[in-house]
Amino acid sequence: MKVVGIVSNDVLVRTRILDVLEDKDLELVQITEGNFDQEGFHTFLVDLNSPVALVVLAKVPQRCIAFSSAQDQETLKRARASGCERVYGIAKFFKEVLPSFSI
């Protein structure tokens, strides 16, 4: 079973992610601190509003799918500058990216 880290301190965001991914063969683990052990995780879904988002991106940008408000271009640019190539506005993340998510 693949392990996916969920990086978000927003209960509604986490709940939406869990609801969409519940039928997939995944183990979903919430990441709440920057000193997590990255081994064993396949992918990280990163809410850029989380206090540890940039820490996670700095450690494993190639394994992250990051999202934030499309209006917050500075935050999205910082995520891309950290090396994360998969950065989306939150609406696109929930409407297009997450429903088709597979690993």
Secondary structure, DSSP 8 states (H G I E B T S, - for coil): -EEEEEE-S-HHHHHHHHHHHTTSSEEEEE--STT---TT-SEEEEETTSTTHHHHHHH-GGGEEEEE-TT-HHHHHHHHHTT--EEEEHHHIIIIITTT---
